[in-house]
Amino acid sequence: MLVEVVLLGVLLLLLWKALKKPSEYPPGRWGLPLVGYVPLPGPTFKDHLRSLNKKHGDIYLWRIGTQLMVFLQDFRLLREAFNRPEFTDRPRWQLFVFNEEKALGVVSSNGDTWVNNRRFSLRQLRDLGMGKSRLVDAVQRQAMWLVEVFKKQAGKAAPVPYALRVAIVNVIWQLVAGKQFDIEDPMMQEFEKLMEEMLSYQDRASFQNFLPWLRYLMPSSVFKRLIKYNTMSRTKDKFLAYFFEVIEECQATLNPGEPRDLIDGYLMEMEQKKNDPDTTRSKRDLAHLVLDLFIAGNETTTSTLTWLFYYLANHPRVQHKLQAEIDSVLTDGRLATLEDKPRLPYTEAVIHEVLRMSSLLFLSLPHMASRDTTLGGYTIPKGAVVSGTAFSIHRDPRYWDSPDEFLPERWLDSEGKFVTKKEGFLPFGVGKRQCLGESLARMEILVITTTVLQRVCLSVPPGRTVSLKPDPRVRFLQTPVAQDLFVSVRG
């Protein structure tokens, strides 16, 4: 009898420890072993985070399945975390590993692969494009083509043209491989279809990140169907097959010492390091790096510009003031370059306010604790995933006056000069893994904004509205809802 009592006591103790959140962890939702705290249908994910913030403050946890998530709702705390080496890694989620043995490319990789690819990519952006006429010219050409498409819609209500997405993809192709595509090109249409497929399976793929034990409770074929494994593999294989073809084309015409684009630069570096046993360079890694650039640069820039057009349509006073500045600086229809940025303070203010209000990535890309550590006075265990609630930080009254109002003037000083406000502003992330394409995205947005608004006006269609609320069907991006604008050609 005594043995049974002792065993029962040990069992209850183990059960209590399994159910109880360690006191040194941040406050939040702990839930049950294996399943954590699974929210009931109803409130949105953002609503849950707002509720947790209201109850627990700027740092709180939420155990979802077996994955411990830590959310940071203060800019300074987030900046501290993402600048620390123990929070540099990405989690080994399928979203990042992409069915590879280890994550490749630059967005998802860790360790030497990430360090080497980030340094290489930043160097290539500097040497091939940023501030150089070749890439600026490419953006200007795409912007002028977009204007012509807008003009064809003049006098009627119509959506933001698909040409905007094609223009952004073409800029990335120019950087990566010196290529350009026509809007009717079958490859361009297939490319966009694959991008949409990639976004469609992310929710399903998350099952293996948060509930990995499900694979042991069902036949392999059923589990693969649940996570859309075949869709993921097919999409990845199509992307990589096409990128391998482009890489082979570039290699066949490569002139060593004279890189024309990013692929050339990578191939030259790969050749230089071919005898290094520790090299991370490979054509497969290059293909993933190219894929990263398209994933990171396509949807984000396209959606940001669409948000900008919607905000200007809803705020005609802001649009008129913006156009007056453009007309005064870019005389005789001249197109903007980076050298014009200091003379376009209101334009910069509008762009920054749209980035703040839209908060396209409403959560910062997740980082993972590579060891047990502390943050904000709490213990963060190894393997915990840390993310920042950018949508809340961008509306935090500690950093912003009247945070829910669209006020470009908040970015100007008393003399009307643009003042970069970095406290509480993180549309491109923060810390060691801050978006490496930030400079390119900023240049694209500046050139396309000024070129379009120089030549057309955008307004709300008569008797209609243009919503500034994100598409509720998209979970982890605050993308704009597809809707019509009214376009008129400026005299």
Phi, psi and omega per residue, in radians:
M1 nan -0.731 -3.140
L2 -1.068 -0.683 -3.137
V3 -1.101 -0.756 -3.141
E4 -1.092 -0.703 3.130
V5 -1.118 -0.762 3.126
V6 -1.089 -0.789 3.139
L7 -1.088 -0.706 3.103
L8 -1.111 -0.719 3.115
G9 -1.091 -0.749 3.114
V10 -1.107 -0.733 3.129
L11 -1.070 -0.780 3.126
L12 -1.125 -0.671 3.111
L13 -1.112 -0.778 3.123
L14 -1.114 -0.714 3.118
L15 -1.117 -0.736 3.124
W16 -1.083 -0.751 3.127
K17 -1.147 -0.636 3.140
A18 -1.191 -0.584 -3.101
L19 -1.509 -0.386 -3.037
K20 -1.611 2.329 3.061
K21 -1.291 2.298 3.077
P22 -0.964 2.353 -3.032
S23 -1.126 -0.424 -3.107
E24 -1.438 -0.147 3.103
Y25 -1.358 2.809 3.053
P26 -1.069 2.722 3.083
P27 -1.194 2.842 3.095
G28 2.606 -2.694 -3.063
R29 -1.711 2.132 -3.085
W30 -1.838 -0.843 3.082
G31 1.242 -2.705 -3.035
L32 -1.792 2.730 3.052
P33 -0.987 2.539 3.097
L34 1.277 -0.652 -3.103
V35 -1.896 -0.300 -3.128
G36 1.070 -2.444 3.126
Y37 -1.992 1.844 -3.135
V38 -1.700 2.080 -3.090
P39 -1.244 2.580 3.064
L40 -1.358 2.700 3.099
P41 -1.033 2.565 3.129
G42 2.450 -1.643 -3.139
P43 -1.092 2.578 3.092
T44 -1.308 2.911 3.115
F45 -1.035 -0.689 3.106
K46 -1.119 -0.667 3.105
D47 -1.075 -0.723 3.104
H48 -1.067 -0.749 -3.125
L49 -1.165 -0.672 3.088
R50 -1.078 -0.735 3.141
S51 -1.117 -0.742 3.126
L52 -1.135 -0.689 3.117
N53 -1.120 -0.757 -3.132
K54 -1.093 -0.616 -3.082
K55 -1.473 -0.648 -2.951
H56 -2.041 -0.206 3.128
G57 1.700 -2.663 -2.932
D58 -1.445 -0.195 3.095
I59 -2.416 2.191 -3.120
Y60 -2.661 2.798 -3.135
L61 -2.023 2.845 3.070
W62 -2.620 1.907 3.103
R63 -1.473 1.946 -3.132
I64 -1.894 1.942 -3.006
G65 1.126 -2.220 3.105
T66 -1.687 -0.023 -3.048
Q67 -1.676 2.154 3.087
L68 -1.512 2.020 3.124
M69 -1.822 2.332 3.061
V70 -2.061 2.205 -3.104
F71 -1.947 2.381 -3.138
L72 -1.992 2.228 -3.044
Q73 -2.019 0.282 3.075
D74 -2.230 2.318 -3.044
F75 -1.039 -0.790 -3.064
R76 -1.168 -0.672 3.102
L77 -1.148 -0.717 3.116
L78 -1.136 -0.765 3.129
R79 -1.075 -0.733 3.105
E80 -1.048 -0.823 -3.086
A81 -1.097 -0.847 -3.011
F82 -1.356 -0.079 3.007
N83 -1.691 -0.083 -3.126
R84 -1.600 2.398 -3.057
P85 -1.057 -0.534 -3.104
E86 -1.291 -0.127 3.066
F87 -1.983 0.377 -3.079
T88 -1.439 -0.571 -3.017
D89 -1.204 2.672 2.929
R90 -1.553 2.639 3.029
P91 -1.203 2.738 3.123
R92 -1.484 0.988 3.068
W93 -1.477 2.678 3.106
Q94 -1.113 -0.455 3.032
L95 -0.957 -0.552 -3.106
F96 -1.804 -0.721 -3.094
V97 -1.274 -0.596 3.004
F98 1.070 0.719 3.127
N99 1.088 0.394 3.038
E100 -1.727 2.864 3.075
E101 -1.075 -0.674 3.015
K102 -2.536 2.718 -3.099
A103 -1.143 2.402 3.118
L104 -2.015 -3.083 -3.128
G105 1.345 -2.558 -3.061
V106 -2.208 -0.579 -3.090
V107 -1.234 -0.679 -2.970
S108 -1.826 -0.298 -2.992
S109 -1.352 2.908 3.089
N110 -2.280 3.021 3.017
G111 1.092 -2.521 -3.067
D112 -1.094 -0.628 3.140
T113 -1.049 -0.795 3.134
W114 -1.171 -0.815 -3.125
V115 -1.013 -0.845 -3.095
N116 -1.145 -0.743 -3.106
N117 -1.266 -0.593 3.109
R118 -1.191 -0.795 3.121
R119 -1.069 -0.776 3.137
F120 -1.075 -0.824 -3.084
S121 -1.122 -0.747 3.109
L122 -1.094 -0.713 3.122
R123 -1.134 -0.719 -3.139
Q124 -1.165 -0.729 3.096
L125 -1.044 -0.690 3.132
R126 -1.217 -0.823 -3.029
D127 -1.323 -0.563 -3.034
L128 -1.684 -0.415 -2.969
G129 -2.468 -1.023 -2.908
M130 -1.040 2.048 -3.130
G131 1.486 -0.135 -3.138
K132 -1.655 2.612 -3.029
S133 -1.145 -0.531 -3.024
R134 -1.066 -0.855 -3.111
L135 -1.315 -0.649 3.090
V136 -1.077 -0.736 3.097
D137 -1.045 -0.704 3.141
A138 -1.103 -0.747 3.111
V139 -1.132 -0.731 3.118
Q140 -1.071 -0.720 3.129
R141 -1.108 -0.767 3.130
Q142 -1.144 -0.648 3.131
A143 -1.133 -0.736 3.127
M144 -1.164 -0.656 3.084
W145 -1.126 -0.707 3.096
L146 -1.071 -0.697 3.109
V147 -1.030 -0.757 -3.141
E148 -1.092 -0.646 3.093
V149 -1.190 -0.728 3.074
F150 -1.024 -0.748 -3.097
K151 -1.086 -0.554 3.109
K152 -1.189 -0.335 3.109
Q153 -1.627 0.028 -3.044
A154 -1.047 2.438 3.071
G155 1.482 0.111 3.130
K156 -2.573 2.810 3.085
A157 -1.460 2.238 -3.115
A158 -2.716 2.725 3.139
P159 -1.193 2.833 2.961
V160 -0.986 2.201 -2.984
P161 -1.083 2.539 3.047
Y162 -1.015 -0.390 3.123
A163 -1.007 -0.484 3.106
L164 -1.067 -0.810 3.136
R165 -1.103 -0.734 3.121
V166 -1.090 -0.711 -3.138
A167 -1.064 -0.767 -3.134
I168 -1.158 -0.746 3.098
V169 -1.071 -0.691 -3.134
N170 -1.139 -0.605 3.086
V171 -1.126 -0.734 3.119
I172 -1.144 -0.716 3.099
W173 -1.087 -0.644 3.110
Q174 -1.065 -0.734 3.134
L175 -1.205 -0.739 -3.003
V176 -1.373 -0.799 -2.999
A177 -2.496 0.205 3.123
G178 1.156 0.448 -3.097
K179 -1.794 2.779 3.026
Q180 -2.487 2.588 -3.129
F181 -2.230 2.576 3.019
D182 -1.443 2.700 -3.092
I183 -1.076 -0.481 -3.130
E184 -1.593 -0.034 -3.083
D185 -1.077 2.211 3.140
P186 -1.001 -0.588 3.136
M187 -1.148 -0.677 3.103
M188 -1.106 -0.750 -3.136
Q189 -1.153 -0.692 3.083
E190 -1.136 -0.669 -3.141
F191 -1.064 -0.806 3.138
E192 -1.173 -0.634 3.109
K193 -1.095 -0.724 3.122
L194 -1.141 -0.675 3.094
M195 -1.058 -0.756 3.126
E196 -1.124 -0.717 3.101
E197 -1.048 -0.701 -3.105
M198 -1.087 -0.707 3.123
L199 -1.229 -0.516 -3.011
S200 -1.219 -0.467 -3.062
Y201 -1.757 0.075 -3.076
Q202 -1.100 -0.697 -3.138
D203 -1.090 -0.784 -3.127
R204 -1.164 -0.713 -3.117
A205 -1.073 -0.436 -3.082
S206 -1.193 -0.290 3.112
F207 -1.017 -0.700 -3.108
Q208 -1.333 -0.253 3.063
N209 -1.448 -0.693 -3.018
F210 -1.789 -0.487 -3.138
L211 -2.248 1.065 -3.035
P212 -1.124 -0.419 -3.105
W213 -1.225 -0.213 3.115
L214 -1.059 -0.531 -3.102
R215 -1.101 -0.381 -3.128
Y216 -1.589 -0.100 -3.104
L217 -1.791 -0.082 -3.080
M218 -2.509 2.777 3.085
P219 -1.004 2.595 -3.106
S220 -0.963 -0.706 -3.106
S221 -1.127 -0.640 3.133
V222 -1.223 -0.740 3.134
F223 -1.108 -0.722 3.133
K224 -1.119 -0.630 3.099
R225 -1.193 -0.665 3.116
L226 -1.041 -0.766 -3.066
I227 -1.624 0.110 -3.123
K228 0.983 0.777 -3.097
Y229 -1.043 -0.761 -3.094
N230 -1.159 -0.658 3.089
T231 -1.117 -0.758 3.119
M232 -1.070 -0.810 -3.102
S233 -1.151 -0.728 -3.134
R234 -1.119 -0.779 -3.140
T235 -1.080 -0.830 -3.141
K236 -1.065 -0.791 -3.102
D237 -1.095 -0.669 3.115
K238 -1.152 -0.780 3.096
F239 -1.029 -0.914 -3.055
L240 -1.127 -0.673 3.129
A241 -1.050 -0.735 3.140
Y242 -1.203 -0.739 3.140
F243 -1.144 -0.646 3.076
F244 -1.068 -0.676 3.119
E245 -1.112 -0.766 3.115
V246 -1.130 -0.719 3.133
I247 -1.066 -0.738 3.123
E248 -1.126 -0.673 3.099
E249 -1.091 -0.764 3.139
C250 -1.137 -0.712 -3.114
Q251 -1.147 -0.600 -3.109
A252 -1.185 -0.438 -3.111
T253 -1.999 0.255 -3.075
L254 -1.183 2.345 3.037
N255 -1.942 1.749 -3.053
P256 -0.919 2.337 3.136
G257 1.629 -0.173 -3.124
E258 -2.327 1.282 -3.117
P259 -1.171 2.291 3.116
R260 -1.573 -0.413 -3.020
D261 -2.791 -3.082 -3.067
L262 -1.128 -0.698 3.134
I263 -1.086 -0.749 3.083
D264 -1.000 -0.800 -3.110
G265 -1.082 -0.702 3.132
Y266 -1.167 -0.787 -3.125
L267 -1.073 -0.668 3.114
M268 -1.143 -0.741 3.134
E269 -1.192 -0.635 3.108
M270 -1.102 -0.687 3.111
E271 -1.149 -0.707 3.139
Q272 -1.110 -0.536 -3.052
K273 -1.839 0.254 -3.023
K274 -1.101 -0.442 -3.138
N275 -1.691 0.068 3.122
D276 -1.511 2.008 -3.096
P277 -1.138 -0.320 -3.107
D278 -1.738 0.144 -3.091
T279 -1.126 2.561 3.058
T280 -1.811 0.063 -3.060
R281 -1.406 2.331 3.051
S282 -2.831 2.784 3.121
K283 -1.161 -0.537 3.097
R284 -1.178 -0.726 3.078
D285 -1.104 -0.710 3.110
L286 -1.072 -0.761 3.132
A287 -1.071 -0.703 3.093
H288 -1.189 -0.619 3.100
L289 -1.103 -0.767 3.102
V290 -1.091 -0.756 3.107
L291 -1.044 -0.739 3.097
D292 -0.982 -0.768 -3.098
L293 -1.102 -0.661 3.112
F294 -1.261 -0.753 -3.141
I295 -1.092 -0.779 -3.073
A296 -1.283 -0.561 -2.996
G297 -1.765 -0.263 -3.037
N298 -1.450 -1.182 -3.058
E299 -1.105 -0.677 -3.072
T300 -1.125 -0.863 -3.100
T301 -1.219 -0.712 3.118
T302 -1.059 -0.810 -3.121
S303 -1.194 -0.652 3.125
T304 -1.083 -0.774 3.126
L305 -1.171 -0.635 3.084
T306 -1.115 -0.778 3.053
W307 -0.986 -0.771 -3.121
L308 -1.037 -0.776 3.123
F309 -1.108 -0.670 3.127
Y310 -1.158 -0.767 -3.140
Y311 -1.106 -0.724 3.137
L312 -1.168 -0.642 3.096
A313 -1.110 -0.639 -3.137
N314 -1.415 -0.267 -3.108
H315 -2.246 1.317 -3.083
P316 -1.029 -0.559 3.108
R317 -1.074 -0.770 3.114
V318 -1.102 -0.740 -3.136
Q319 -1.090 -0.741 -3.138
H320 -1.134 -0.724 3.125
K321 -1.146 -0.692 3.090
L322 -1.088 -0.788 -3.120
Q323 -1.174 -0.598 3.094
A324 -1.102 -0.717 3.106
E325 -1.154 -0.771 3.130
I326 -1.037 -0.783 -3.119
D327 -1.100 -0.616 -3.089
S328 -1.338 -0.470 -3.093
V329 -1.684 -0.785 -3.103
L330 -1.734 1.281 -3.061
T331 -1.262 2.682 3.104
D332 1.009 0.514 3.056
G333 1.322 0.240 -3.140
R334 -1.108 2.509 -3.123
L335 -1.540 2.579 -3.056
A336 -1.284 2.600 2.959
T337 -2.241 3.098 3.129
L338 -1.118 -0.461 3.126
E339 -1.151 -0.364 -3.125
D340 -1.454 -0.241 -3.029
K341 -0.936 -0.792 -3.129
P342 -1.088 -0.393 -3.121
R343 -1.676 0.144 3.127
L344 -2.169 0.999 -3.051
P345 -1.117 -0.674 -3.119
Y346 -1.234 -0.634 3.069
T347 -1.054 -0.801 3.092
E348 -1.068 -0.673 -3.140
A349 -1.127 -0.746 3.127
V350 -1.100 -0.792 -3.134
I351 -1.049 -0.803 -3.117
H352 -1.150 -0.649 -3.141
E353 -1.204 -0.632 3.066
V354 -1.135 -0.741 3.094
L355 -1.050 -0.696 3.135
R356 -1.202 -0.857 -3.038
M357 -1.197 -0.668 -3.074
S358 -1.349 -0.612 3.137
S359 0.736 1.077 -3.013
L360 -0.917 -0.876 3.032
L361 -1.559 1.613 -2.991
F362 -1.242 -0.319 2.931
L363 -2.089 2.424 3.052
S364 -1.138 2.637 3.096
L365 -0.999 2.417 -2.995
P366 -1.225 2.511 3.004
H367 -2.000 2.810 -3.135
M368 -2.203 2.403 3.067
A369 -1.231 2.104 -3.110
S370 -1.480 -0.119 3.080
R371 -2.772 2.895 3.031
D372 -1.089 2.315 -3.113
T373 -2.674 -3.038 3.092
T374 -2.219 2.666 3.110
L375 -2.729 2.258 3.109
G376 1.074 0.443 3.136
G377 1.524 0.050 -3.128
Y378 -2.059 2.768 3.044
T379 -1.446 2.278 3.041
I380 -1.975 1.935 -3.053
P381 -1.298 2.712 3.068
K382 -0.969 2.368 3.132
G383 1.627 -0.228 3.088
A384 -1.163 2.477 3.137
V385 -1.754 2.254 -3.052
V386 -2.006 2.307 3.132
S387 -2.473 2.697 3.117
G388 -1.859 2.473 3.138
T389 -1.547 1.428 -3.049
A390 -1.034 -0.649 -3.096
F391 -1.086 -0.574 3.108
S392 -1.400 -0.690 3.138
I393 -1.083 -0.649 3.129
H394 -1.255 -0.180 3.067
R395 -2.095 0.362 -3.069
D396 -1.399 2.050 -3.118
P397 -1.113 -0.224 3.051
R398 -1.214 -0.376 -3.103
Y399 -2.055 -0.289 -3.027
W400 -2.354 2.267 2.978
D401 -1.382 2.458 -3.107
S402 0.752 1.061 -2.955
P403 -1.110 -0.415 -3.098
D404 -1.557 -0.003 -3.141
E405 -1.714 2.512 3.089
F406 -1.472 1.764 -3.027
L407 -2.324 1.513 3.102
P408 -0.997 -0.478 -3.097
E409 -1.103 -0.306 3.137
R410 -1.117 -0.302 -3.104
W411 -1.651 0.080 -3.112
L412 -1.986 2.537 3.078
D413 -1.529 -3.043 -3.066
S414 -1.117 -0.336 3.127
E415 -1.712 0.105 3.124
G416 1.421 0.214 3.127
K417 -1.559 2.541 -3.141
F418 -1.241 2.349 3.128
V419 -2.177 2.026 3.124
T420 -1.240 2.065 3.137
K421 -1.802 1.848 -3.064
K422 -1.631 -0.427 3.117
E423 -1.154 2.070 3.123
G424 1.440 0.196 -3.092
F425 -2.169 2.043 -3.055
L426 -2.589 0.864 3.130
P427 -1.131 -0.393 3.133
F428 -1.919 0.345 -3.122
G429 1.458 -3.000 -3.106
V430 -2.717 2.637 3.068
G431 1.630 -2.822 -3.005
K432 -1.142 -0.423 -3.122
R433 -1.895 0.469 3.080
Q434 -0.997 2.557 -3.044
C435 -0.889 2.122 -3.106
L436 -1.342 -0.292 3.117
G437 -1.622 0.254 -3.083
E438 -1.000 -0.806 -3.101
S439 -1.091 -0.724 3.108
L440 -1.117 -0.800 -3.132
A441 -1.076 -0.747 3.129
R442 -1.090 -0.724 3.128
M443 -1.129 -0.782 3.116
E444 -1.027 -0.828 -3.095
I445 -1.098 -0.726 3.134
L446 -1.103 -0.875 -3.066
V447 -1.159 -0.795 -3.100
I448 -1.206 -0.709 3.109
T449 -1.035 -0.894 -3.092
T450 -1.170 -0.666 -3.118
T451 -1.164 -0.761 -3.134
V452 -1.201 -0.864 -3.071
L453 -1.263 -0.315 3.037
Q454 -1.171 -0.440 -2.952
R455 -2.102 -0.343 3.117
V456 -2.398 2.826 2.999
C457 -1.966 2.534 3.136
L458 -2.068 2.327 -3.125
S459 -2.526 2.926 3.081
V460 -1.286 2.278 3.125
P461 -0.990 2.488 -3.126
P462 -0.953 2.312 3.110
G463 1.284 0.151 -3.099
R464 -2.132 3.124 3.033
T465 -2.295 2.781 3.019
V466 -2.126 1.950 -3.064
S467 -1.292 2.471 3.054
L468 -1.891 0.379 3.061
K469 -1.717 2.494 -3.114
P470 -1.204 2.781 3.130
D471 -1.145 2.028 -3.079
P472 -1.193 -0.266 -3.111
R473 -1.375 -0.296 -3.134
V474 -1.731 2.133 -2.952
R475 -1.379 -0.849 -2.923
F476 -2.004 0.199 2.967
L477 -2.257 2.459 3.074
Q478 -1.625 1.256 -3.114
T479 -1.466 2.602 3.139
P480 -1.280 2.619 3.067
V481 -1.279 2.409 3.085
A482 -1.169 2.114 -3.124
Q483 -2.721 2.925 -3.011
D484 -1.506 2.606 2.935
L485 -2.142 2.761 3.044
F486 -1.809 2.191 -3.065
V487 -1.918 2.347 3.013
S488 -2.295 2.476 -3.109
V489 -1.425 2.309 3.127
R490 -1.308 2.510 -3.109
G491 -1.310 nan nan
